[in-house]
Amino acid sequence: MPKDNATSDIATIGHNNPPAEIDPIDAAIEPYGDAIAEAENWLDGKKVDTEDQMKAVDAVLKEIRTYATELGKAEKEAVGPLHKAWQGEKARWKPTLDDAERMKKGLASLVSDFKVKLAEEKARAERAERAEAERKRREAEGAARHADAGDIEAQREAAQKIEDAKAAQKTASAPAKDKPKGLRTVTRYALDDHRAALHDIAQNDRAAMTAFIEDYVRRNHRDRTIAGVRVWTEKEAY
């Protein structure tokens, strides 16, 4: 039976090669290719100095504004499902993570007071043992200095005191290795005098004060008069 070439060609077009998906960014850019090229032509660093040039730039700017709006819409359309999926997965994990955090804090609170008390007791014991070890060291050094080289018993006694001092030093170091685990040092504070703190910051950290002032003025200059700040209006293209 003769082969129908036309039918065969139609049947095989795209049979195993579906059309490639267009990148959403490329799809958003494509309708505005001419406007983008025209904008790039104008953006050569030279300022406009005639009304005709101004009108031409305004026309391009109008198209670019539309382009930017459509680009933003396309971005939201592409990112939206991903953001929703991320939010959903975060929400799915949150109760379990929060519960694990509650368990950590709860268990830590059960042992906190006892651990602090035990750590203080061990610290006191360590200080006492270190003081005793230091006493024995000094005693051993004194005995060694005063022991007559010709008195074997005095030499033996001094040597024994040195060994005892070394053993005491090791014993004194032991509590440090056996401190309660899971304790940390935290620094807390109370702000008792705002004015005093303000003066201290102004005197000792001028950079922080300057940054605060500049940020405060930026956020509030429209709402009220601030001493030392000039406010004016002027026109600019947008």
MIDOSE-1310 file (N, C-alpha, C; in nm, 2 decimals, decimal comma, always signed):
residues 238
mpkd	+0,09/-0,12/+0,00/+0,00/+0,00/+0,00/+0,09/+0,12/+0,00; +0,07/+0,22/-0,09/+0,16/+0,34/-0,10/+0,15/+0,42/+0,03; +0,26/+0,48/+0,07/+0,27/+0,56/+0,19/+0,22/+0,70/+0,16; +0,13/+0,75/+0,25/+0,08/+0,89/+0,24/+0,18/+0,98/+0,31
nats	+0,27/+1,05/+0,23/+0,37/+1,14/+0,29/+0,31/+1,25/+0,37; +0,21/+1,32/+0,32/+0,15/+1,43/+0,38/+0,10/+1,39/+0,52; +0,02/+1,28/+0,52/-0,04/+1,23/+0,65/+0,07/+1,20/+0,75; +0,18/+1,13/+0,69/+0,29/+1,09/+0,78/+0,36/+1,21/+0,84
diat	+0,38/+1,32/+0,76/+0,45/+1,43/+0,81/+0,37/+1,50/+0,92; +0,24/+1,51/+0,90/+0,15/+1,57/+1,00/+0,15/+1,49/+1,13; +0,15/+1,36/+1,11/+0,14/+1,28/+1,23/+0,27/+1,28/+1,32; +0,38/+1,31/+1,25/+0,51/+1,30/+1,32/+0,56/+1,44/+1,38
ighn	+0,49/+1,55/+1,33/+0,54/+1,68/+1,38/+0,51/+1,69/+1,53; +0,61/+1,72/+1,61/+0,60/+1,73/+1,75/+0,56/+1,61/+1,83; +0,56/+1,49/+1,76/+0,52/+1,36/+1,82/+0,59/+1,33/+1,95; +0,73/+1,34/+1,94/+0,81/+1,31/+2,06/+0,88/+1,44/+2,11
nppa	+0,85/+1,55/+2,06/+0,92/+1,68/+2,10/+0,82/+1,79/+2,12; +0,75/+1,79/+2,23/+0,65/+1,90/+2,26/+0,72/+2,03/+2,26; +0,65/+2,14/+2,23/+0,71/+2,27/+2,22/+0,77/+2,31/+2,36; +0,89/+2,37/+2,35/+0,96/+2,41/+2,47/+0,88/+2,52/+2,54
eidp	+0,87/+2,51/+2,68/+0,80/+2,62/+2,75/+0,87/+2,75/+2,74; +0,80/+2,86/+2,73/+0,86/+2,99/+2,73/+0,89/+3,04/+2,87; +1,00/+3,09/+2,89/+1,04/+3,14/+3,03/+0,94/+3,26/+3,05; +0,88/+3,26/+3,17/+0,78/+3,37/+3,20/+0,85/+3,51/+3,19
idaa	+0,97/+3,52/+3,22/+1,04/+3,65/+3,21/+1,05/+3,69/+3,07; +1,09/+3,60/+2,98/+1,10/+3,63/+2,84/+0,96/+3,66/+2,78; +0,86/+3,59/+2,83/+0,72/+3,62/+2,78/+0,68/+3,76/+2,82; +0,72/+3,80/+2,94/+0,68/+3,94/+2,99/+0,76/+4,04/+2,92
iepy	+0,88/+4,02/+2,88/+0,97/+4,12/+2,81/+0,93/+4,13/+2,67; +0,89/+4,02/+2,60/+0,88/+4,02/+2,46/+0,79/+4,13/+2,40; +0,67/+4,17/+2,46/+0,59/+4,27/+2,40/+0,65/+4,41/+2,41; +0,75/+4,43/+2,49/+0,81/+4,56/+2,51/+0,95/+4,57/+2,46
gdai	+0,99/+4,48/+2,37/+1,12/+4,48/+2,32/+1,16/+4,62/+2,26; +1,07/+4,68/+2,18/+1,10/+4,80/+2,12/+1,12/+4,92/+2,22; +1,03/+4,92/+2,32/+1,03/+5,02/+2,42/+1,16/+5,01/+2,50; +1,20/+4,89/+2,53/+1,33/+4,87/+2,61/+1,45/+4,92/+2,53
aeae	+1,45/+4,88/+2,40/+1,56/+4,93/+2,31/+1,56/+5,08/+2,30; +1,44/+5,14/+2,29/+1,44/+5,29/+2,28/+1,48/+5,35/+2,41; +1,44/+5,29/+2,53/+1,49/+5,34/+2,66/+1,64/+5,33/+2,67; +1,70/+5,22/+2,62/+1,84/+5,21/+2,63/+1,91/+5,31/+2,54
nwld	+1,85/+5,34/+2,43/+1,91/+5,44/+2,34/+1,92/+5,58/+2,41; +1,81/+5,61/+2,48/+1,81/+5,74/+2,55/+1,90/+5,74/+2,67; +1,92/+5,63/+2,73/+2,00/+5,62/+2,86/+2,15/+5,61/+2,83; +2,20/+5,72/+2,77/+2,34/+5,73/+2,73/+2,41/+5,83/+2,82
gkkv	+2,35/+5,88/+2,93/+2,41/+5,97/+3,02/+2,39/+6,12/+2,98; +2,33/+6,14/+2,87/+2,31/+6,28/+2,82/+2,17/+6,33/+2,87; +2,16/+6,45/+2,93/+2,04/+6,51/+2,98/+1,95/+6,56/+2,86; +1,82/+6,56/+2,88/+1,73/+6,62/+2,78/+1,74/+6,78/+2,79
dted	+1,74/+6,85/+2,68/+1,75/+6,99/+2,69/+1,65/+7,06/+2,59; +1,56/+6,98/+2,53/+1,46/+7,05/+2,44/+1,32/+6,98/+2,48; +1,22/+7,06/+2,44/+1,08/+7,01/+2,47/+1,05/+6,88/+2,39; +1,09/+6,88/+2,26/+1,07/+6,76/+2,18/+1,13/+6,64/+2,24
qmka	+1,26/+6,66/+2,29/+1,32/+6,54/+2,35/+1,25/+6,50/+2,48; +1,20/+6,60/+2,55/+1,12/+6,57/+2,67/+1,00/+6,48/+2,64; +0,93/+6,52/+2,54/+0,81/+6,45/+2,50/+0,84/+6,31/+2,45; +0,95/+6,30/+2,38/+0,99/+6,16/+2,33/+1,02/+6,07/+2,45
vdav	+1,10/+6,13/+2,54/+1,13/+6,05/+2,66/+1,01/+6,01/+2,74; +0,92/+6,11/+2,76/+0,79/+6,08/+2,83/+0,71/+5,97/+2,77; +0,71/+5,97/+2,63/+0,64/+5,86/+2,56/+0,70/+5,72/+2,59; +0,84/+5,72/+2,59/+0,90/+5,59/+2,62/+0,88/+5,56/+2,77
lkei	+0,89/+5,66/+2,85/+0,87/+5,63/+3,00/+0,73/+5,57/+3,02; +0,63/+5,62/+2,95/+0,50/+5,57/+2,97/+0,49/+5,42/+2,94; +0,56/+5,38/+2,83/+0,56/+5,24/+2,79/+0,64/+5,16/+2,89; +0,75/+5,22/+2,94/+0,83/+5,14/+3,04/+0,76/+5,13/+3,17
rtya	+0,68/+5,23/+3,21/+0,59/+5,21/+3,33/+0,50/+5,10/+3,31; +0,43/+5,09/+3,20/+0,34/+4,98/+3,17/+0,42/+4,85/+3,17; +0,54/+4,85/+3,11/+0,62/+4,73/+3,11/+0,65/+4,68/+3,25; +0,69/+4,78/+3,34/+0,73/+4,75/+3,48/+0,61/+4,69/+3,55
telg	+0,49/+4,75/+3,53/+0,37/+4,70/+3,59/+0,34/+4,55/+3,55; +0,34/+4,53/+3,42/+0,32/+4,39/+3,37/+0,42/+4,29/+3,41; +0,54/+4,34/+3,42/+0,65/+4,25/+3,47/+0,63/+4,21/+3,61; +0,58/+4,31/+3,70/+0,55/+4,28/+3,84/+0,43/+4,18/+3,85
kaek	+0,33/+4,20/+3,76/+0,22/+4,10/+3,76/+0,27/+3,96/+3,72; +0,35/+3,95/+3,62/+0,40/+3,82/+3,58/+0,49/+3,76/+3,69; +0,56/+3,84/+3,76/+0,65/+3,79/+3,87/+0,56/+3,73/+3,98; +0,45/+3,80/+4,01/+0,36/+3,75/+4,12/+0,29/+3,62/+4,07
eavg	+0,26/+3,62/+3,95/+0,19/+3,50/+3,89/+0,28/+3,38/+3,90; +0,41/+3,40/+3,87/+0,51/+3,29/+3,88/+0,55/+3,25/+4,02; +0,56/+3,35/+4,10/+0,61/+3,33/+4,24/+0,50/+3,29/+4,33; +0,38/+3,34/+4,30/+0,26/+3,31/+4,39/+0,25/+3,17/+4,44
plhk	+0,24/+3,08/+4,34/+0,22/+2,94/+4,38/+0,34/+2,88/+4,47; +0,46/+2,93/+4,44/+0,57/+2,88/+4,52/+0,57/+2,94/+4,66; +0,52/+3,07/+4,67/+0,51/+3,13/+4,80/+0,40/+3,06/+4,88; +0,29/+3,03/+4,82/+0,18/+2,96/+4,89/+0,23/+2,83/+4,93
awqg	+0,30/+2,76/+4,85/+0,35/+2,62/+4,89/+0,45/+2,64/+5,01; +0,53/+2,74/+5,00/+0,63/+2,76/+5,11/+0,55/+2,79/+5,24; +0,45/+2,88/+5,23/+0,37/+2,92/+5,35/+0,30/+2,79/+5,41; +0,25/+2,71/+5,32/+0,17/+2,59/+5,36/+0,26/+2,50/+5,43
ekar	+0,38/+2,48/+5,37/+0,48/+2,38/+5,44/+0,53/+2,43/+5,57; +0,55/+2,57/+5,58/+0,60/+2,63/+5,70/+0,49/+2,61/+5,81; +0,36/+2,63/+5,77/+0,25/+2,62/+5,86/+0,23/+2,47/+5,91; +0,26/+2,38/+5,82/+0,25/+2,24/+5,85/+0,35/+2,20/+5,96
wkpt	+0,47/+2,26/+5,95/+0,58/+2,22/+6,04/+0,57/+2,30/+6,17; +0,51/+2,42/+6,17/+0,51/+2,51/+6,29/+0,46/+2,45/+6,42; +0,34/+2,38/+6,42/+0,30/+2,33/+6,55/+0,39/+2,23/+6,61; +0,45/+2,15/+6,53/+0,55/+2,04/+6,58/+0,67/+2,11/+6,63
ldda	+0,73/+2,21/+6,55/+0,85/+2,28/+6,60/+0,82/+2,36/+6,72; +0,70/+2,42/+6,73/+0,67/+2,50/+6,85/+0,66/+2,41/+6,97; +0,60/+2,29/+6,95/+0,58/+2,19/+7,06/+0,72/+2,14/+7,11; +0,81/+2,12/+7,01/+0,95/+2,07/+7,05/+1,02/+2,18/+7,13
ermk	+0,99/+2,31/+7,09/+1,05/+2,42/+7,16/+1,00/+2,43/+7,30; +0,86/+2,41/+7,32/+0,80/+2,41/+7,45/+0,86/+2,30/+7,54; +0,88/+2,18/+7,48/+0,94/+2,07/+7,56/+1,08/+2,11/+7,60; +1,16/+2,17/+7,51/+1,30/+2,21/+7,55/+1,30/+2,31/+7,67
kgla	+1,21/+2,41/+7,65/+1,21/+2,51/+7,76/+1,15/+2,46/+7,89; +1,05/+2,37/+7,88/+0,99/+2,31/+8,00/+1,09/+2,22/+8,07; +1,16/+2,14/+8,00/+1,26/+2,05/+8,06/+1,37/+2,13/+8,13; +1,42/+2,23/+8,05/+1,52/+2,31/+8,11/+1,48/+2,38/+8,23
slvs	+1,35/+2,43/+8,24/+1,30/+2,50/+8,36/+1,30/+2,41/+8,48; +1,27/+2,28/+8,46/+1,27/+2,18/+8,57/+1,40/+2,17/+8,64; +1,51/+2,17/+8,57/+1,64/+2,15/+8,63/+1,72/+2,28/+8,65; +1,67/+2,39/+8,60/+1,75/+2,51/+8,61/+1,79/+2,55/+8,75
dfkv	+1,70/+2,56/+8,84/+1,73/+2,60/+8,98/+1,83/+2,50/+9,04; +1,81/+2,37/+9,02/+1,90/+2,27/+9,08/+2,04/+2,28/+9,02; +2,04/+2,30/+8,89/+2,17/+2,30/+8,82/+2,25/+2,43/+8,87; +2,18/+2,54/+8,89/+2,25/+2,66/+8,94/+2,30/+2,64/+9,08
klae	+2,22/+2,58/+9,16/+2,26/+2,55/+9,30/+2,38/+2,45/+9,30; +2,37/+2,34/+9,22/+2,48/+2,25/+9,22/+2,61/+2,31/+9,16; +2,60/+2,39/+9,06/+2,72/+2,46/+9,01/+2,78/+2,55/+9,11; +2,70/+2,62/+9,19/+2,76/+2,70/+9,29/+2,83/+2,62/+9,40
ekar	+2,77/+2,51/+9,44/+2,83/+2,42/+9,54/+2,97/+2,37/+9,49; +2,97/+2,33/+9,36/+3,09/+2,27/+9,30/+3,20/+2,38/+9,29; +3,15/+2,50/+9,26/+3,25/+2,61/+9,25/+3,31/+2,64/+9,38; +3,23/+2,64/+9,49/+3,28/+2,66/+9,62/+3,38/+2,55/+9,66
aera	+3,35/+2,43/+9,63/+3,43/+2,31/+9,66/+3,56/+2,33/+9,58; +3,55/+2,37/+9,45/+3,67/+2,38/+9,37/+3,76/+2,49/+9,43; +3,71/+2,60/+9,47/+3,79/+2,71/+9,53/+3,86/+2,67/+9,65; +3,79/+2,59/+9,74/+3,85/+2,54/+9,86/+3,96/+2,44/+9,83
erae	+3,94/+2,36/+9,74/+4,04/+2,26/+9,70/+4,16/+2,32/+9,64; +4,14/+2,42/+9,56/+4,25/+2,50/+9,50/+4,33/+2,57/+9,60; +4,26/+2,63/+9,70/+4,33/+2,70/+9,81/+4,42/+2,60/+9,89; +4,36/+2,48/+9,91/+4,44/+2,38/+9,99/+4,56/+2,33/+9,90
aerk	+4,53/+2,31/+9,77/+4,64/+2,27/+9,68/+4,76/+2,37/+9,68; +4,72/+2,50/+9,68/+4,82/+2,61/+9,68/+4,89/+2,61/+9,82; +4,82/+2,58/+9,93/+4,89/+2,57/+10,06/+4,99/+2,46/+10,06; +4,95/+2,35/+10,01/+5,04/+2,23/+10,00/+5,16/+2,26/+9,91
rrea	+5,14/+2,33/+9,80/+5,25/+2,36/+9,71/+5,35/+2,45/+9,78; +5,30/+2,55/+9,85/+5,40/+2,64/+9,92/+5,47/+2,56/+10,03; +5,40/+2,48/+10,10/+5,46/+2,40/+10,21/+5,57/+2,31/+10,15; +5,54/+2,24/+10,04/+5,64/+2,15/+9,98/+5,76/+2,23/+9,93
egaa	+5,74/+2,34/+9,87/+5,85/+2,42/+9,82/+5,94/+2,47/+9,94; +5,87/+2,51/+10,05/+5,95/+2,54/+10,17/+6,03/+2,43/+10,23; +5,97/+2,31/+10,23/+6,03/+2,19/+10,28/+6,15/+2,16/+10,20; +6,14/+2,17/+10,06/+6,25/+2,14/+9,97/+6,36/+2,23/+9,99
rhad	+6,33/+2,36/+10,01/+6,44/+2,46/+10,03/+6,52/+2,43/+10,16; +6,45/+2,39/+10,26/+6,51/+2,38/+10,39/+6,57/+2,24/+10,43; +6,54/+2,14/+10,34/+6,58/+2,01/+10,37/+6,73/+2,00/+10,35; +6,80/+1,95/+10,44/+6,95/+1,93/+10,44/+6,98/+1,82/+10,34
agdi	+7,07/+1,85/+10,25/+7,11/+1,75/+10,15/+7,16/+1,62/+10,22; +7,22/+1,64/+10,33/+7,28/+1,52/+10,40/+7,18/+1,45/+10,49; +7,05/+1,50/+10,50/+6,95/+1,44/+10,59/+6,85/+1,36/+10,49; +6,87/+1,23/+10,48/+6,79/+1,15/+10,39/+6,64/+1,16/+10,42
eaqr	+6,61/+1,16/+10,55/+6,47/+1,16/+10,60/+6,41/+1,29/+10,56; +6,48/+1,40/+10,58/+6,43/+1,53/+10,54/+6,40/+1,54/+10,39; +6,50/+1,48/+10,32/+6,48/+1,48/+10,17/+6,36/+1,40/+10,13; +6,34/+1,28/+10,19/+6,23/+1,20/+10,16/+6,09/+1,27/+10,20
eaaq	+6,10/+1,34/+10,31/+5,97/+1,41/+10,35/+5,94/+1,52/+10,26; +6,04/+1,59/+10,21/+6,02/+1,70/+10,12/+5,97/+1,65/+9,98; +6,03/+1,54/+9,94/+5,98/+1,48/+9,81/+5,84/+1,43/+9,82; +5,80/+1,38/+9,94/+5,66/+1,33/+9,96/+5,56/+1,45/+9,96
kied	+5,61/+1,56/+10,02/+5,52/+1,68/+10,02/+5,50/+1,73/+9,88; +5,60/+1,72/+9,80/+5,59/+1,77/+9,66/+5,49/+1,68/+9,58; +5,50/+1,55/+9,60/+5,40/+1,46/+9,54/+5,26/+1,48/+9,59; +5,25/+1,51/+9,72/+5,11/+1,54/+9,78/+5,06/+1,66/+9,72
akaa	+5,14/+1,76/+9,70/+5,10/+1,89/+9,64/+5,05/+1,87/+9,50; +5,12/+1,78/+9,42/+5,08/+1,75/+9,28/+4,95/+1,68/+9,28; +4,93/+1,59/+9,37/+4,80/+1,52/+9,38/+4,69/+1,61/+9,42; +4,71/+1,70/+9,51/+4,61/+1,80/+9,55/+4,57/+1,89/+9,43
qkta	+4,67/+1,92/+9,35/+4,64/+2,01/+9,23/+4,55/+1,94/+9,14; +4,57/+1,81/+9,12/+4,49/+1,73/+9,03/+4,35/+1,72/+9,09; +4,34/+1,69/+9,22/+4,21/+1,68/+9,28/+4,13/+1,82/+9,27; +4,20/+1,93/+9,28/+4,14/+2,06/+9,27/+4,08/+2,08/+9,13
sapa	+4,14/+2,02/+9,03/+4,10/+2,04/+8,89/+3,98/+1,96/+8,86; +3,95/+1,85/+8,94/+3,85/+1,76/+8,91/+3,71/+1,82/+8,90; +3,67/+1,91/+9,00/+3,53/+1,96/+8,99/+3,50/+2,03/+8,86; +3,60/+2,10/+8,80/+3,58/+2,17/+8,68/+3,54/+2,08/+8,57
kdkp	+3,58/+1,95/+8,57/+3,54/+1,86/+8,47/+3,40/+1,80/+8,49; +3,35/+1,82/+8,61/+3,22/+1,76/+8,65/+3,11/+1,86/+8,68; +3,12/+1,97/+8,61/+3,02/+2,08/+8,63/+2,89/+2,04/+8,56; +2,78/+2,08/+8,61/+2,65/+2,05/+8,54/+2,65/+2,09/+8,40
kglr	+2,60/+2,01/+8,31/+2,59/+2,05/+8,17/+2,46/+2,12/+8,14; +2,46/+2,20/+8,04/+2,34/+2,27/+8,00/+2,32/+2,40/+8,07; +2,42/+2,46/+8,13/+2,41/+2,59/+8,20/+2,48/+2,69/+8,11; +2,43/+2,81/+8,10/+2,49/+2,92/+8,03/+2,48/+3,04/+8,11
tvtr	+2,57/+3,13/+8,08/+2,57/+3,26/+8,14/+2,50/+3,36/+8,06; +2,40/+3,43/+8,11/+2,32/+3,52/+8,04/+2,34/+3,66/+8,10; +2,34/+3,76/+8,02/+2,35/+3,90/+8,07/+2,21/+3,97/+8,06; +2,17/+4,02/+8,17/+2,04/+4,09/+8,18/+2,06/+4,23/+8,22
yald	+1,96/+4,32/+8,20/+1,98/+4,46/+8,23/+1,84/+4,52/+8,27; +1,85/+4,63/+8,34/+1,73/+4,71/+8,37/+1,77/+4,86/+8,34; +1,68/+4,92/+8,27/+1,70/+5,06/+8,23/+1,63/+5,15/+8,34; +1,71/+5,20/+8,43/+1,66/+5,28/+8,54/+1,64/+5,43/+8,51
dhra	+1,73/+5,48/+8,42/+1,73/+5,63/+8,40/+1,75/+5,65/+8,25; +1,65/+5,68/+8,18/+1,66/+5,70/+8,03/+1,75/+5,82/+8,00; +1,73/+5,93/+8,08/+1,81/+6,05/+8,05/+1,96/+6,02/+8,07; +2,00/+5,95/+8,17/+2,14/+5,92/+8,20/+2,19/+5,83/+8,09
alhd	+2,11/+5,73/+8,04/+2,15/+5,64/+7,94/+2,17/+5,72/+7,81; +2,08/+5,81/+7,78/+2,09/+5,90/+7,66/+2,22/+5,98/+7,66; +2,25/+6,04/+7,77/+2,37/+6,12/+7,78/+2,50/+6,03/+7,76; +2,49/+5,91/+7,82/+2,61/+5,82/+7,81/+2,63/+5,78/+7,66
iaqn	+2,52/+5,75/+7,59/+2,53/+5,71/+7,45/+2,59/+5,83/+7,37; +2,53/+5,95/+7,39/+2,58/+6,06/+7,32/+2,73/+6,09/+7,34; +2,78/+6,07/+7,46/+2,92/+6,09/+7,49/+3,01/+5,98/+7,44; +2,96/+5,85/+7,44/+3,05/+5,74/+7,42/+3,03/+5,66/+7,29
draa	+2,91/+5,69/+7,22/+2,89/+5,62/+7,10/+2,81/+5,72/+7,00; +2,89/+5,82/+6,96/+2,83/+5,92/+6,87/+2,77/+5,86/+6,74; +2,84/+5,76/+6,69/+2,79/+5,70/+6,56/+2,65/+5,64/+6,58; +2,63/+5,57/+6,69/+2,49/+5,52/+6,71/+2,39/+5,63/+6,73
mtaf	+2,43/+5,73/+6,80/+2,34/+5,85/+6,82/+2,31/+5,91/+6,68; +2,41/+5,93/+6,60/+2,39/+5,99/+6,47/+2,30/+5,91/+6,38; +2,32/+5,78/+6,38/+2,24/+5,69/+6,30/+2,09/+5,70/+6,35; +2,07/+5,70/+6,48/+1,93/+5,71/+6,53/+1,87/+5,84/+6,49
iedy	+1,94/+5,95/+6,50/+1,89/+6,08/+6,47/+1,85/+6,09/+6,32; +1,94/+6,04/+6,23/+1,91/+6,05/+6,09/+1,79/+5,96/+6,05; +1,78/+5,84/+6,12/+1,67/+5,76/+6,09/+1,54/+5,82/+6,14; +1,54/+5,88/+6,26/+1,42/+5,94/+6,31/+1,38/+6,06/+6,23
vrrn	+1,47/+6,14/+6,18/+1,44/+6,25/+6,10/+1,38/+6,20/+5,96; +1,44/+6,10/+5,91/+1,39/+6,05/+5,78/+1,24/+6,00/+5,79; +1,21/+5,94/+5,91/+1,07/+5,89/+5,93/+0,97/+5,99/+5,97; +1,01/+6,10/+6,03/+0,92/+6,19/+6,10/+0,92/+6,34/+6,04
hrdr	+1,01/+6,37/+5,95/+1,02/+6,51/+5,91/+0,90/+6,56/+5,84; +0,81/+6,48/+5,79/+0,69/+6,53/+5,73/+0,58/+6,56/+5,83; +0,59/+6,49/+5,95/+0,48/+6,50/+6,04/+0,49/+6,61/+6,15; +0,61/+6,66/+6,17/+0,63/+6,76/+6,27/+0,76/+6,84/+6,25
tiag	+0,76/+6,95/+6,31/+0,88/+7,04/+6,30/+0,99/+6,98/+6,40; +1,11/+6,96/+6,35/+1,22/+6,91/+6,44/+1,33/+7,01/+6,44; +1,37/+7,05/+6,56/+1,47/+7,15/+6,57/+1,60/+7,10/+6,50; +1,66/+7,20/+6,43/+1,78/+7,17/+6,36/+1,77/+7,10/+6,22
vrvw	+1,64/+7,08/+6,18/+1,61/+7,01/+6,05/+1,54/+7,11/+5,96; +1,59/+7,13/+5,84/+1,52/+7,20/+5,73/+1,44/+7,11/+5,64; +1,32/+7,15/+5,61/+1,23/+7,07/+5,52/+1,18/+7,16/+5,41; +1,19/+7,11/+5,29/+1,14/+7,19/+5,18/+1,08/+7,09/+5,07
teke	+1,01/+7,15/+4,97/+0,96/+7,07/+4,86/+1,02/+7,11/+4,73; +1,03/+7,02/+4,64/+1,08/+7,05/+4,51/+1,02/+6,95/+4,41; +1,03/+6,98/+4,28/+0,97/+6,90/+4,18/+1,08/+6,80/+4,12; +1,04/+6,68/+4,09/+1,13/+6,59/+4,02/+1,05/+6,50/+3,93
ay	+1,10/+6,45/+3,82/+1,03/+6,36/+3,74/+1,02/+6,22/+3,80; +0,92/+6,15/+3,77/+0,90/+6,02/+3,82/+0,85/+5,92/+3,71
